[in-house]
Amino acid sequence: MSKMDLNNLGFMRKMLSPFVFSESIQAEMERLPNQVIIGLGQGGGRMAAELSRFGHPTYLFNSSKSDLNEHKNLIPDERRIETKSKRLVGLEGTDKNARLGFEIAKENIDLYKKVAVEEAVQLADFVWVTVSLGGGSGNGALKVIMEILSMVRQRKKLPGDKIPLGVICSLPSSDERGVAFRDNALAGINVIQDLMAKQKMGSALVIDNEKLKDYYENEDRMPGVDARSYTNLVVASTLFDTSALPLLEGRSVYDKTELLSTWSTPGWLSISKRSIPLSDDVIYKAEIENLYKRNEVLANYKLENVLTGAIAVIHPSNRKISPQIADDIYKDTSEILDTRVNHAIARNERLQNEILLYGLAVVANPPLRIEELKEERDHWMKIEEEQRLSREQSAASLSDYNDFFSIDSNNNTESNSGLMTFEDLNENNDENKPAKLFDISDLKDLDF
């Protein structure tokens, strides 16, 4: 896109870093990585809708028309695609059943193929698929569409056989109760891990919904914005900030190919940013450690087996940072990540008394939250088993009444052969014969 539509950003405008609104960046917007967003299910659709505000071509898939219509003001009708079940006619949604979502996705495979071969999808620098792994419709469709997209995106391979295709996904919080959420999420993580192992995709950016509760404890939270919406705003704005890093000028540049190569590395992606005051007292190594180890909404990782990393430092145009500081930042980042690191030291006229740090890292091992989900699953398995046993015991305590409403197979009962007609009434309506009242003997043939 040539210019950002500022009127379409809504709350997002407050989340973006000031440098993206500078004249020098706005003049280079045509060089932004060209991205396509494909949202799956309700949660994935909401993530995709926020990303669409930046002008990215965006497609939504959902078995629920109501969920799709939530975004009709942002996403055109032809790109909001309803995946109806031909086998389960009239079904809308999956009630968090990812297996059902998978079956519906397979039924609608031609719809996914049609989008995958769209010109916008084939020519994009990068394609993101967004999904909530705790859900049913989106999570169920993930394997289907990723296999299709992986085949299509082979033609845009980067050096090292990296496929520019990634996933943005969320993990359920501990407040989302029951085994189903956790089974769905762990199955979805397994799908992503398998695609990475086979080099059929690039990186996965993971949102940890367990951190949502921290939002309401934050006194600086945005009025009128709920926690999930805020999370989507943080992810979308951080991703856009990162997309604009190659547009900056400075003594070293994190160029577009390096950015796409980072995104396209098969592994688990962490992106974060920090604003620190421009001061000689800043301990940069501590700030860099916090940059990579603490994230407001994205999942946490052990910083081991880091596959690739990047650090970007943006300072005010009228305030230089010394070469020594620049060298130390690069050295400290390399030591913390213990891997090859791309780096940028850039300037921007919109910054005043702050330095912005951006950190990217792709690690081999999935988020720490996964082990917690496994433990929570075991916990809920016990609870749901106790609930099942309790129901069975309650039923057994009244077993003497099992045959109370049963039908005696030796007695024949007449079935109602249809609706009563006018003629039926005439046969029994003798005006000269007084109506006979039922007596008890008339009820002798009743049998239940």
C-alpha positions as CSV (number, residue, x, y, z in Angstrom):
1,M,0.0,0.0,0.0
2,S,1.3,3.4,-0.8
3,K,-0.1,5.3,2.1
4,M,-1.6,4.1,5.4
5,D,-5.3,4.9,5.7
6,L,-5.2,6.7,9.1
7,N,-9.0,6.9,9.2
8,N,-9.3,3.1,9.2
9,L,-7.0,2.4,12.2
10,G,-9.3,3.0,15.1
11,F,-7.7,2.1,18.4
12,M,-4.7,0.8,16.4
13,R,-3.4,4.3,15.9
14,K,-2.6,4.6,19.6
15,M,-0.7,1.3,19.6
16,L,1.7,2.0,16.7
17,S,5.1,3.5,17.3
18,P,5.5,7.1,16.3
19,F,8.2,6.4,13.7
20,V,5.7,4.7,11.3
21,F,3.8,8.0,11.0
22,S,7.0,10.0,10.0
23,E,7.3,11.5,6.6
24,S,10.4,9.5,5.8
25,I,8.5,6.2,6.4
26,Q,5.3,7.2,4.8
27,A,7.2,8.1,1.6
28,E,8.5,4.5,1.5
29,M,5.3,2.6,2.2
30,E,5.3,1.0,-1.3
31,R,8.4,-1.0,-0.1
32,L,6.6,-2.7,2.8
33,P,6.5,-6.4,2.6
34,N,3.3,-7.4,0.7
35,Q,1.3,-9.6,3.1
36,V,-1.9,-11.6,2.8
37,I,-3.9,-12.6,5.8
38,I,-6.2,-15.6,6.0
39,G,-8.3,-15.9,9.2
40,L,-9.8,-19.2,10.3
41,G,-12.8,-19.4,12.7
42,Q,-14.0,-16.8,15.2
43,G,-10.8,-16.1,17.0
44,G,-8.7,-16.2,13.9
45,G,-11.2,-14.0,12.1
46,R,-10.8,-11.3,14.8
47,M,-7.0,-11.3,14.6
48,A,-7.2,-11.1,10.8
49,A,-9.7,-8.2,10.9
50,E,-7.2,-6.1,12.9
51,L,-4.4,-6.9,10.5
52,S,-6.7,-6.0,7.6
53,R,-6.7,-2.4,8.7
54,F,-3.2,-2.0,7.2
55,G,-4.6,-2.7,3.7
56,H,-3.5,-6.3,3.6
57,P,-5.8,-8.5,1.4
58,T,-7.7,-10.5,4.0
59,Y,-9.8,-13.7,3.6
60,L,-12.0,-15.2,6.4
61,F,-13.2,-18.8,6.6
62,N,-15.9,-19.8,9.1
63,S,-18.8,-22.3,9.3
64,S,-20.8,-19.7,11.2
65,K,-22.2,-16.9,9.1
66,S,-22.8,-14.8,12.3
67,D,-19.1,-14.8,13.1
68,L,-18.3,-13.8,9.5
69,N,-20.8,-10.9,9.5
70,E,-19.0,-9.4,12.5
71,H,-16.4,-8.1,10.1
72,K,-18.5,-7.0,7.1
73,N,-17.4,-3.4,7.6
74,L,-13.8,-4.4,7.1
75,I,-13.7,-7.5,4.9
76,P,-15.6,-7.5,1.5
77,D,-18.4,-10.1,1.1
78,E,-16.5,-12.2,-1.5
79,R,-13.6,-12.6,1.0
80,R,-15.8,-13.7,3.9
81,I,-16.3,-17.4,3.0
82,E,-18.9,-19.6,4.7
83,T,-17.9,-23.2,4.9
84,K,-21.2,-25.1,5.2
85,S,-21.5,-28.8,5.9
86,K,-23.2,-30.7,3.2
87,R,-23.5,-33.7,5.5
88,L,-24.8,-31.8,8.6
89,V,-27.3,-29.5,6.9
90,G,-28.1,-26.4,8.8
91,L,-25.2,-26.6,11.2
92,E,-23.5,-23.3,12.1
93,G,-20.3,-23.5,14.1
94,T,-18.7,-26.5,15.7
95,D,-19.1,-25.9,19.5
96,K,-15.3,-26.1,20.0
97,N,-15.2,-29.5,18.4
98,A,-11.9,-29.4,16.3
99,R,-12.5,-32.9,14.8
100,L,-15.9,-31.7,13.5
101,G,-14.1,-28.6,12.2
102,F,-11.6,-30.8,10.4
103,E,-14.4,-32.8,8.7
104,I,-16.2,-29.6,7.6
105,A,-13.0,-28.2,6.2
106,K,-12.4,-31.4,4.2
107,E,-15.9,-31.1,2.8
108,N,-15.1,-27.5,1.7
109,I,-11.6,-28.2,0.4
110,D,-12.4,-26.6,-3.0
111,L,-13.1,-23.3,-1.3
112,Y,-9.7,-23.3,0.4
113,K,-8.0,-24.2,-2.9
114,K,-9.8,-21.4,-4.7
115,V,-8.4,-18.8,-2.3
116,A,-4.9,-20.4,-2.3
117,V,-4.6,-19.8,-6.1
118,E,-5.8,-16.2,-5.9
119,E,-3.2,-13.9,-7.5
120,A,-2.9,-11.9,-4.3
121,V,-2.0,-15.0,-2.3
122,Q,0.4,-16.4,-4.9
123,L,2.3,-13.1,-5.4
124,A,2.5,-12.0,-1.7
125,D,5.8,-11.6,-0.1
126,F,4.4,-13.4,2.9
127,V,1.1,-15.1,3.9
128,W,-0.1,-15.3,7.5
129,V,-2.8,-17.7,8.7
130,T,-4.5,-16.6,11.9
131,V,-6.3,-19.1,14.2
132,S,-7.4,-19.7,17.8
133,L,-6.0,-23.1,18.7
134,G,-8.6,-23.6,21.5
135,G,-11.5,-23.5,19.0
136,G,-13.2,-25.9,16.6
137,S,-13.9,-24.4,13.2
138,G,-10.5,-22.6,12.8
139,N,-8.3,-25.2,14.4
140,G,-10.0,-27.9,12.5
141,A,-9.4,-26.1,9.2
142,L,-5.7,-25.4,10.0
143,K,-4.2,-28.6,8.7
144,V,-6.3,-28.5,5.5
145,I,-5.4,-25.0,4.4
146,M,-1.8,-25.1,5.5
147,E,-1.1,-28.2,3.3
148,I,-2.7,-26.4,0.3
149,L,-0.9,-23.1,0.9
150,S,2.4,-24.8,1.5
151,M,2.2,-26.3,-2.0
152,V,1.2,-23.0,-3.6
153,R,3.9,-21.0,-1.7
154,Q,6.7,-23.3,-2.8
155,R,7.1,-21.0,-5.8
156,K,8.0,-18.1,-3.5
157,K,10.8,-20.0,-1.7
158,L,13.6,-17.9,-0.2
159,P,17.2,-19.0,0.0
160,G,17.6,-22.0,2.2
161,D,14.3,-23.5,0.9
162,K,12.4,-21.3,3.4
163,I,8.7,-21.0,2.6
164,P,7.2,-17.5,3.3
165,L,4.1,-18.8,5.1
166,G,3.4,-18.4,8.8
167,V,0.8,-18.9,11.5
168,I,-0.4,-16.5,14.1
169,C,-2.2,-18.5,16.8
170,S,-3.5,-18.2,20.3
171,L,-3.5,-20.7,23.2
172,P,-6.4,-21.0,25.7
173,S,-6.1,-19.5,29.2
174,S,-6.6,-21.5,32.4
175,D,-10.1,-19.7,32.7
176,E,-11.3,-21.6,29.6
177,R,-12.5,-24.7,31.4
178,G,-12.6,-28.3,30.2
179,V,-10.5,-30.9,28.4
180,A,-11.8,-29.9,24.9
181,F,-9.9,-26.5,24.8
182,R,-6.7,-28.2,25.7
183,D,-7.1,-31.2,23.4
184,N,-7.8,-28.8,20.6
185,A,-4.7,-26.6,21.4
186,L,-2.3,-29.5,21.8
187,A,-3.5,-31.1,18.6
188,G,-3.1,-27.7,16.8
189,I,0.4,-27.3,18.1
190,N,1.2,-30.8,16.9
191,V,0.0,-29.9,13.4
192,I,2.2,-26.8,13.3
193,Q,5.2,-28.6,14.7
194,D,4.8,-31.3,12.1
195,L,4.6,-28.7,9.3
196,M,7.8,-27.1,10.6
197,A,9.7,-30.4,10.8
198,K,8.8,-31.1,7.1
199,Q,9.8,-27.5,6.2
200,K,6.3,-26.9,4.8
201,M,6.0,-23.5,6.6
202,G,8.0,-20.8,8.2
203,S,7.4,-19.4,11.7
204,A,4.5,-19.4,14.2
205,L,3.7,-16.4,16.3
206,V,1.9,-17.5,19.5
207,I,-0.4,-15.4,21.7
208,D,-0.7,-16.6,25.3
209,N,-4.2,-15.9,26.5
210,E,-3.2,-16.8,30.0
211,K,-1.7,-13.3,30.1
212,L,-5.1,-11.7,29.5
213,K,-5.8,-11.4,33.2
214,D,-2.8,-9.1,33.6
215,Y,-4.5,-6.6,31.3
216,Y,-7.2,-5.8,33.8
217,E,-4.7,-5.3,36.6
218,N,-2.9,-2.7,34.5
219,E,-3.9,0.8,35.4
220,D,-2.9,2.1,31.9
221,R,-5.3,-0.2,30.1
222,M,-7.2,1.3,27.2
223,P,-10.8,2.3,28.1
224,G,-13.5,0.6,26.0
225,V,-11.2,-2.2,24.8
226,D,-11.6,-5.7,26.2
227,A,-8.6,-7.9,26.9
228,R,-8.8,-10.1,23.8
229,S,-9.2,-7.1,21.5
230,Y,-6.3,-5.4,23.2
231,T,-4.2,-8.5,22.6
232,N,-5.0,-8.5,18.9
233,L,-4.2,-4.8,18.7
234,V,-0.8,-5.4,20.3
235,V,0.1,-8.2,17.9
236,A,-1.1,-6.4,14.8
237,S,0.6,-3.1,15.7
238,T,3.9,-4.9,16.6
239,L,3.9,-6.9,13.4
240,F,3.3,-3.7,11.4
241,D,6.1,-1.8,13.2
242,T,8.4,-4.7,12.4
243,S,7.3,-4.7,8.8
244,A,8.4,-1.1,8.6
245,L,11.9,-1.7,10.0
246,P,13.4,-2.2,6.5
247,L,12.2,1.3,5.5
248,L,14.4,3.0,8.1
249,E,17.7,4.8,7.4
250,G,20.8,4.4,9.5
251,R,24.3,3.1,9.9
252,S,23.1,-0.5,9.6
253,V,19.8,-1.7,8.1
254,Y,17.6,-4.8,8.7
255,D,16.5,-5.2,5.1
256,K,13.4,-6.7,3.6
257,T,15.1,-10.0,2.6
258,E,16.4,-10.4,6.2
259,L,13.0,-9.7,7.7
260,L,11.3,-12.2,5.4
261,S,14.0,-14.8,6.1
262,T,13.4,-14.4,9.8
263,W,9.6,-14.8,9.4
264,S,10.1,-17.8,7.1
265,T,12.4,-19.8,9.4
266,P,10.5,-22.9,10.6
267,G,10.2,-22.4,14.3
268,W,8.5,-20.4,17.1
269,L,8.7,-16.7,16.6
270,S,8.9,-14.0,19.3
271,I,8.6,-10.3,18.5
272,S,8.7,-7.6,21.1
273,K,9.4,-3.9,21.5
274,R,10.5,-1.6,24.3
275,S,10.8,2.1,24.6
276,I,13.6,3.4,26.9
277,P,14.6,6.9,27.8
278,L,17.5,8.4,25.9
279,S,20.0,8.5,28.8
280,D,23.7,7.7,29.5
281,D,22.5,5.8,32.6
282,V,20.7,3.1,30.6
283,I,22.0,-0.5,31.1
284,Y,21.4,-1.8,27.6
285,K,22.2,-5.4,28.3
286,A,19.4,-5.6,31.0
287,E,17.0,-3.9,28.6
288,I,17.8,-6.4,25.8
289,E,17.3,-9.3,28.2
290,N,13.9,-7.9,29.1
291,L,13.1,-7.4,25.5
292,Y,13.5,-11.1,24.6
293,K,12.4,-12.7,27.9
294,R,9.3,-10.6,28.8
295,N,6.4,-10.1,26.5
296,E,3.1,-8.5,27.2
297,V,0.9,-10.9,25.3
298,L,3.0,-13.3,23.3
299,A,4.1,-16.7,24.6
300,N,7.3,-17.1,26.6
301,Y,10.1,-19.4,25.5
302,K,13.4,-20.8,26.8
303,L,16.1,-18.8,25.0
304,E,17.9,-22.0,23.9
305,N,18.1,-23.5,20.5
306,V,17.6,-20.1,19.0
307,L,17.6,-20.5,15.2
308,T,17.9,-16.9,14.2
309,G,17.5,-13.5,15.7
310,A,17.4,-9.8,15.1
311,I,17.8,-6.5,17.0
312,A,16.8,-3.1,15.8
313,V,17.6,0.2,17.6
314,I,15.9,3.4,16.5
315,H,17.1,6.7,17.9
316,P,16.0,10.4,17.3
317,S,17.5,11.9,14.1
318,N,18.9,14.8,16.2
319,R,20.5,12.6,18.9
320,K,23.1,10.1,17.9
321,I,24.2,7.1,19.9
322,S,27.8,6.3,20.1
323,P,29.5,3.6,18.0
324,Q,30.5,1.9,21.3
325,I,26.8,1.6,22.4
326,A,25.8,0.3,19.0
327,D,28.6,-2.4,19.1
328,D,27.7,-3.4,22.6
329,I,24.0,-3.8,21.7
330,Y,24.9,-6.2,18.9
331,K,27.4,-8.1,21.1
332,D,25.0,-8.4,24.0
333,T,22.2,-9.6,21.7
334,S,24.4,-12.2,20.1
335,E,25.4,-13.5,23.6
336,I,21.9,-13.6,24.9
337,L,20.5,-15.5,21.9
338,D,23.7,-17.4,21.1
339,T,23.0,-17.4,17.4
340,R,23.5,-15.4,14.2
341,V,21.9,-12.0,14.7
342,N,20.8,-9.4,12.1
343,H,20.9,-5.9,13.5
344,A,19.8,-2.3,12.6
345,I,20.9,1.0,14.1
346,A,18.5,3.5,12.6
347,R,17.3,7.0,13.1
348,N,13.9,8.7,12.7
349,E,12.6,12.3,13.0
350,R,9.5,11.5,14.9
351,L,11.4,10.2,18.0
352,Q,12.3,12.8,20.6
353,N,13.7,11.6,24.0
354,E,13.4,7.9,23.6
355,I,15.1,4.9,22.0
356,L,13.0,2.1,20.5
357,L,14.2,-1.5,20.7
358,Y,12.7,-4.3,18.6
359,G,13.7,-7.9,19.1
360,L,12.9,-10.9,17.0
361,A,13.9,-14.5,17.7
362,V,12.9,-17.9,16.3
363,V,13.4,-20.8,18.6
364,A,13.2,-24.6,18.0
365,N,11.1,-25.5,21.0
366,P,7.4,-24.6,21.5
367,P,6.1,-22.2,24.1
368,L,6.5,-22.9,27.8
369,R,2.7,-22.6,28.1
370,I,2.4,-26.0,26.3
371,E,3.6,-27.9,29.4
372,E,1.0,-26.0,31.5
373,L,-1.7,-27.0,29.1
374,K,-0.7,-30.7,29.4
375,E,-1.0,-30.5,33.2
376,E,-4.3,-28.6,33.0
377,R,-5.6,-31.3,30.6
378,D,-4.8,-34.1,33.1
379,H,-6.5,-32.0,35.8
380,W,-9.7,-31.6,33.7
381,M,-9.6,-35.3,32.6
382,K,-10.0,-36.2,36.3
383,I,-12.8,-33.7,36.9
384,E,-14.7,-34.8,33.8
385,E,-14.3,-38.5,34.8
386,E,-15.6,-37.7,38.2
387,Q,-18.6,-36.0,36.7
388,R,-19.3,-39.0,34.5
389,L,-19.1,-41.4,37.4
390,S,-21.3,-39.2,39.5
391,R,-24.0,-39.2,36.7
392,E,-23.8,-43.0,36.5
393,Q,-24.0,-43.4,40.3
394,S,-27.0,-41.1,40.4
395,A,-28.8,-43.2,37.7
396,A,-27.9,-46.4,39.5
397,S,-29.5,-45.2,42.8
398,L,-32.9,-45.2,41.0
399,S,-32.4,-48.4,39.0
400,D,-35.5,-49.9,40.5
401,Y,-37.5,-47.6,38.2
402,N,-35.7,-48.6,35.0
403,D,-38.8,-50.6,33.8
404,F,-41.4,-48.0,35.0
405,F,-42.1,-46.6,31.6
406,S,-41.2,-49.7,29.5
407,I,-43.7,-51.2,27.0
408,D,-44.8,-54.8,27.5
409,S,-43.8,-56.5,24.3
410,N,-46.7,-59.0,24.6
411,N,-49.4,-56.3,24.3
412,N,-50.1,-54.7,20.9
413,T,-50.7,-51.0,20.8
414,E,-52.5,-49.3,18.0
415,S,-50.5,-46.6,16.4
416,N,-51.9,-43.2,15.3
417,S,-52.2,-43.7,11.5
418,G,-52.6,-40.1,10.7
419,L,-54.6,-36.9,11.3
420,M,-58.3,-37.1,12.0
421,T,-60.5,-36.2,9.0
422,F,-64.0,-34.6,8.7
423,E,-65.4,-38.1,7.8
424,D,-63.9,-39.6,10.9
425,L,-65.9,-37.2,13.0
426,N,-69.1,-38.0,11.0
427,E,-68.8,-41.7,11.7
428,N,-68.9,-41.1,15.4
429,N,-71.4,-38.3,15.5
430,D,-74.9,-39.8,15.7
431,E,-77.1,-36.9,16.6
432,N,-79.9,-39.3,17.7
433,K,-77.6,-41.2,20.0
434,P,-76.6,-39.6,23.3
435,A,-72.9,-39.3,23.9
436,K,-71.5,-42.1,26.0
437,L,-69.2,-41.0,28.8
438,F,-66.1,-43.0,29.5
439,D,-66.2,-45.3,32.4
440,I,-63.4,-47.2,34.0
441,S,-63.9,-50.3,32.0
442,D,-63.2,-48.4,28.8
443,L,-59.6,-47.8,30.1
444,K,-58.8,-51.4,30.6
445,D,-56.8,-51.8,27.4
446,L,-54.4,-48.9,28.1
447,D,-50.9,-50.1,28.3
448,F,-47.6,-48.0,28.5
